[in-house]
Amino acid sequence: MPELESLKCFYYSKGKDPAVLRSLVAPPYDVISEEEKQELKNRNPNNICHVILPEIYESAGLKLDEMIDDHTLNSNKNRCICIYGIEYLRPNTGEKITRYGFVGLLKLAEIFPAVDGILPHEMTFKKFTEDRLKIIEKTDANFSPIFTIYNGNGSAIKIFKKYVDKEPFLKTLDREGFSHKIWMVSNEEDIKDFQSIIKKNSVIIADGHHRYITCLRHSRNGGCKYIMALFIDFNDPGLIIYTSHRQIHKLPVKNLKDFRNKVKSHFNIIEDIKELQNLRVLMDLNKGKHVFGCYFKNKFIFLTLKNEINIEENIPGNHSKDWKNLSLPILHEILLKNCLNVKQEDISFIKDEEIGVRKVDKGSLDALFILNPTTLEEIQKITQLGEIMPQKSTYFYPKPLSGLIIHRHTNGIE
């Protein structure tokens, strides 16, 4: 089963001032645009982007060493587990939500195939692991925790309650104005309780597969044995999953009549939908069913897979029945490929469907296909079967910051 260790983390010495800390931290490296990267680097000469997204890889390690040597970064004296709290607003509703998790060191184990109770839920891509491998080789450090989930039935809440009403050790705001807070837990009994929770539960990597594989490769070459990880309970009401909608750059369909003719053998269609919000409501009312939204030729369309369609026969491969009944295989294999003849290279991904709609209106996209989010139950079921979720199935929200706490590997227990 998974092993959790406490850590001695680095943090910005001037980070006690939330405004200063905000100028030093950054979102996860893979959601930072080129424009935002430059803005963050210009904001503060010690912003973590100078390390996680350097102009040349050699400068990453040099910059980290410099910040440690001149005490821009300090290390806590005692080993600890960090409680990580985020206060944020739920998109579309504005509801205020607080989510708590804890951060420590997860002992690395193979995940393809999975052993020791650490389960992947997505595939990795070599070009992304090569980039992160160069960063860890130059820095020997983790700058943000990978995001993991486990089914602990709320068992960590009793520990959280001892700390979260006290003043946090660190706090700041992210680019969306969400509040991120860190409490250091050095009490040995509380650390043992956190360790016991992880030892009893399988851990699913929700976000950070490329960083995990990178650390694993580094470990095989004599490097780190652990990776910094954030652990969130399945049962935390603040755990939200979004999905990546599908942008279609070339849709080989002439008009709405042609679209209708191509899909009507497999899908029921509703076309009298006035705006995106109406489509969202319809999608939400049909959660758990095989339904999709589409924006094409200035029209919002709602599609439902017909009951008589045999899903297993229409989706190739040796995947399980549960996997083939996920929305994404149905979208890609039945609707996009079989019905509409869309080529894989003409599909890309977007988180915000409003931006996608505007792209269709401007003519930079032919169509946008909108999905309901993947559920935790689906992720748990598929990973326990030893399978991998389809590409871009999930977007866990909100994500932990880079640079809020930093772990540097050592020769001893890290």
N, C-alpha and C positions, 0 to 999 in steps of 0.2 A: 504493500500500500504506500501512498505518498508520504514523504518525509519532509517536515517543516523545521527549519532552524531559525533562530533569532539572528539579528544582524547588527553591525555597527555602520550606520549609514552616514553619508556626507550630506550636508545641507548648506545653503548660502548663509554666511555669517551675518549679512545684513538683511536676511530674510525675516527677521522679527518685525520689520515694517512691511505690512501687507502691500503697500503701494510699490515699494522698492522690489519686493519679491515678484510682483506681477510683471515687472520689466525684465526679470531674469529667467522666468520659466517659459514654457512653450507647449503647444499641443503635441500629441504623438507625431513622430517624424513623418509618418506616411499620410497624414492629412494636412500637411503644410504645403501650400502652393509656393511656387518660385517667388512670386510677389510678396507673400507673407513672410517667407524666409528672410528676404532682404530687409523688410520692415522690422522684424524682430532683432536681427543683427544690428541694425542701426539704432534700435531703441536703447541697447546697453552693450558695451564692449564685452561684458561677461555673460550675456544671454546664452543659455544652453545650446541654442542653434549653432553657435560657433564650434561646438563639439559634435553634436549629433548630425549636423548637415554642413560639414566643412567644405571649403573650396578644393582642398586637397586632403587626402586621408591622413597624411603625416601630421598635419596641423592639429588634428583632433586630440591625439595623445599629448602633444606639446602644450596645448591650451589647458587640458585637464591638469597636467602636472603643475603648470604655472598657477592655476587657481588654488590648488592644494598648498603649494609652497608659500604663496603670499597670503594664505588664510582667507581668501575669498570664499573658499569652502572649508568648513570645519566638520569634524567627526564627533558623534556622540561617544562619551566615555564608556557607557554601559551597553551591553547587548540588549536589544529590545525587539519587540514586535510593534509595528505602527498601526494604529487605527486610522483609517482613511475615510473621512466623511465628505460627501458632496451634497450641497443644497442647490437645487435647480428647479426650473419651471418646465413642466411637461409641454412639449410642442403641441400646438393646435388647441389646447385647453387652458394653458397658463396655470395649471394646478401646481402648488409648491410641494416639492418632494424632497425628502432627505434619505440618502442611501449610505449605509455604513458597510465597510469591509475591513480586512486587516492585511497588512503587508509583511512578508517575511521571505526567507530563502527556501525555495522549493528544490529538493535534490533532483538533479537531472536523471532521466531514464529514457530509454528508447520509446518512440511513439508510433513508428511505422514498421512492424505492428506495435501496438500499445502494450506496455508492461508496467508493473508497479502502480497501477491505478491512475495513470496520467493519460487522458484520452484526447486526441485531436478531434476537431470536428470539420476542419477544412484542409484542403491540399495546400502545399507551398509551391512557390515558383523560384527556380534557381537564380534568376536575375536579381531577385530581391534579397535572397540569402547571401549572395556574393557581396552585395553592398554592405549589409550589416556585419558580415564576417570581417571585412576590412576595418570597420569601426571598432569592433571588439578586440581585434588583434593590436590595434594602436592604443586602445584605452584600457583594456581589461576591466571594463565596467558596464553596469546597467544604469540607464538614465531615467527609465520609467519602468514600472512593473508591468509584466504581462498580465492580462485580465483573465482570471479563471473563475469558474462557478462550481459549486458543489451542493449536494442536497443535505444540509445540516439541520433541517427542521427548526431553524431559529436558535440553535444551541449557543451561538456566540453573543446573543443579545445581552445575556447576564453579565458578560465581561464588558461589553460596550457601555452599559449603564453606569459602571464604576467611573468612567472617564469623560464621556461626551458632554456632560453638563459643566465640566471644568474648562478653563481657558485653554485652547489648543496650543501646542508647541509652535506650529506654523499655520498660517492661514493666508489666503490670497484669492483673487478672482481670476477666472479665465477669460478668453476673448468674448464669450457670450454673457459674461457677468455672473456666472455660476460661482458659488463659494466652495473652495477646496480647503479642508482642514486636516491636520495631522496631530495625533496624540501619541506620545512615546510610552509604551508599556514595558517597564523593566522588572516588574514584580515576577519572581520566578514561578509562583503558582499560577498566575494568569498566563504566562508564557506556556507552561505545561498544558494548561487547559486548551489553548489555541492549537498546540501540537497534537493533542488528543483528538480534537475535532477533525483535523486533516488526516490523521492516521486511520480514522474510522470510515472515511469517505473517498470514493473516487473523485478525481478532479478533472474537469473538462476545460481544455484551453478554449476560451471564448474569443480572445483577441491577442495576437502576439505570436502566432505560429512561426513566422519567419525569424523573430528574435529567439524563440525557443530552439529552433533547428540550428541557428547560428551558434548559440551557446553550446549545444550538444556537439557540434563539429569542433568547436574550440576545445571542449572537454576531451574529445578523442585524441587531440594533439597535445595533451598535457596541460590544458588550460583549466578553466573553472569547473567546479563540480555542482554548483547551484546556480539558480537564476532568481532574481527578485520577482516576486509574484504578488498580485492582489487577489484575495479570495473573497468572493461574494456568494452569499447563500441564495440558492434557487428561490427561497421563500421570502426574500426581501422584497417588499412591495415597490421599492424604488428601482428594481432591476427591469429595464426596458429594452426590448429588442426591436430594431427597425430592420428594413430590408433594403436592398439595392434594386431599384426599378430598372427596366431594360430600355435603353435608347436604341432605336433602329435607324441606322444611317441610310440604308437602301432597302425599301420595302417594294418588292416586285408586284405591286398592286396599283391599278390605274385610278380607281375611284371607290367610293363607298359601296356601290353596287357590286363591283368586282370583289371587294373585301368580303362582303356578305356571302357571295356565291362560293368563295373559297373555304369559308369556315363553317357554313351552315350544316354540313354533314356531321360535324363533331360537336358544335357548340350552339346553344341557344343565345340569342342576341337581343339586348335592349338598347335602342338608340336615342330615345327621347329624354336624354339627360342634359340639363341646361348648363351646368357648370361643375368644376372640380369638386366642390364641397358636396354636391348631391351624389357624385360618384363615390366619394369617400364614405358617405353614410351607407350607401348600398353595399359597398365592400365590407364595411364593419358589420352590417347586419347578417352577412353571409360568411363570417369567419368559420373556418373548419370545413368549408366546401371548396370545390375546385372552380374558383371564380377568378376573373382577371378584368382589369380595367384597361382601356385603350384610348389614346387621343390621336386621332387621324383625320386629316382634312377638316380641321376646326370642329370636330365632333367628338363628344365623349361617348364611349361605347362600353357596355357591360356584357361580359361573356361568361356563360356557365357551361361546363362540360356536360354533355348529355349523359343520362344515366345508363344508356345501353352501350356506351363505349367501353370496351375491355381495355383497361389501362395497361395491364401487364403485357398484353399482346402488342400494344402500340409503342412500347418503350423497350428498346433493345438492351442487351447486356445481362449480366448475372446478378444484378442487384436484387435485394429482397423486395417483397411486395410492399412493405412499409416505405422503403426508399422510393419506389416507383410511384407511390401515391402521394408523394410530396408535390407541392405546387410547381416548383421549378422544373423538374423533369417533364411534367405535363406541358408547361409553357414552352420549353425549348424543343422537346421532341414532337409533340402533337400539334400545338398551335403554330409555333414559328417555323419549324422545319417541315412537317408533313403537310400542313394546310397552306402556309403562306410562302414556303420555299425561301425563307430568309437564311442567308449564309452566316456562319459563326463569326466571320471577320467583320460583319456589318452590325454586330451587337456590342454595345458598351454599357457602362453602369453609371447610375446617378442616385444619390440619396434623396434629393429634394425634387418631388414631382412637379412643384410649381415652376422651378427653373426648367425642367424638362418640357413642360407645356409651352413655355415661352420660346424655347428652342424650336419646337415644331412650328409655332406661329411665324418665327423669323425665317423658316426654311432651312435651318442648319441640321434638322432631323426630319426624317419622313414620318416617324411615329414614335410614341412612347407607350410602353406596356407597364401597367401598375399592378403591384402584388400586395396581398396582405402579409404582414410580418410572419416569419417563422416563429413557432412557439417553443417554449422551454421543453415541453413534453416531447415534441418532435426531435429536438436535439438530443435529449436524454435517450430516447428510444433508439435512434439511429447509431449513436456512439456506442451504446451498450451492445448493439449487434455487431460491433467491430467495423462499421462502415463509416464513410466520410460524407458529410453533407455536400450537396452540389455547390459549385463555385458561387461566391458572393450571395450566400443564403442569409447572412446575418450582419447586423451592424449594432453592436452593443453600445449603449448610450447612457450617460455621458462617459467619456474616457478619462483615465487618470492623466495628470500633467507630466511632461518631461522636465526634469530638473528640480522638482519639488523635494524629492529625496533621491540620493544616488548611492548605488552599491558598487564598491570596488573589490574585486576578487583578491584573495591573498593565498598564501601557501598553506595556511592552516584551515580550520573550519571558517568559512567565509563570513 
